[in-house]
Amino acid sequence: MKKEYDFSKSVRNPYLNRLERQVRLNVDIETLSYFEKLERDTGISYHHLMKLYLRDCAESERKPKIKWASDAGIS
């Protein structure tokens, strides 16, 4: 190893803003089947498709459509 290195021409890591963290996510069978079908149709892994979809939702600030049992008059 050298005693000193010249970092004067170094460039900042362009992928720094794309750091990822591994999470565990339980997904229902129908949702998983949907993304597995997309995988077969597109050739892109369903893991990556799910990640792309979640990123798109976050960037567009999309809110989930949730209907709670209490909203339907069910106690």
C-alpha positions in Angstrom: 0.0 0.0 0.0 1.1 3.5 -0.6 1.8 5.8 2.4 -0.3 8.6 0.8 -3.0 8.6 -1.8 -4.2 11.5 -4.0 -7.9 12.1 -3.7 -7.9 15.5 -5.3 -9.6 14.1 -8.5 -12.1 11.8 -6.6 -15.8 11.9 -7.4 -18.6 11.5 -4.9 -20.4 8.2 -5.1 -23.4 8.7 -7.5 -25.3 5.8 -5.9 -25.1 7.3 -2.4 -28.8 8.5 -2.5 -29.9 5.0 -3.5 -28.7 3.1 -0.4 -31.0 0.3 0.6 -32.0 -1.4 3.7 -33.3 -5.0 3.8 -36.7 -5.4 5.4 -39.0 -8.4 5.8 -42.5 -8.0 4.4 -45.4 -10.5 4.6 -47.4 -10.3 1.4 -50.7 -12.0 0.7 -50.8 -14.8 -2.0 -52.9 -12.8 -4.5 -50.5 -9.8 -4.4 -47.4 -12.1 -4.8 -49.1 -14.0 -7.6 -49.7 -10.7 -9.4 -46.1 -9.6 -9.2 -44.9 -13.1 -10.2 -47.1 -12.9 -13.3 -45.5 -9.5 -14.1 -42.1 -11.1 -13.7 -43.0 -13.7 -16.3 -44.4 -11.0 -18.6 -41.5 -8.5 -18.2 -38.5 -10.7 -17.4 -37.9 -8.4 -14.3 -37.7 -10.2 -10.9 -40.8 -9.7 -8.8 -38.6 -8.4 -6.0 -37.4 -5.6 -8.2 -40.9 -4.9 -9.6 -42.3 -4.6 -6.0 -39.4 -2.2 -5.1 -40.1 -0.1 -8.3 -43.8 0.1 -7.5 -43.2 1.1 -3.9 -40.7 3.8 -5.0 -43.3 5.1 -7.5 -45.9 5.3 -4.8 -43.5 7.2 -2.5 -42.4 9.6 -5.2 -46.0 10.4 -6.2 -47.2 10.4 -2.6 -49.9 7.9 -3.5 -52.1 6.9 -0.5 -53.6 3.4 -0.2 -57.3 2.9 -0.6 -58.3 1.3 2.7 -61.8 0.4 3.7 -61.9 -0.5 7.4 -64.7 -2.8 8.8 -65.9 0.1 10.9 -66.4 2.2 7.8 -68.8 -0.4 6.4 -71.0 -0.4 9.5 -69.6 -3.6 10.8 -68.6 -3.8 14.4 
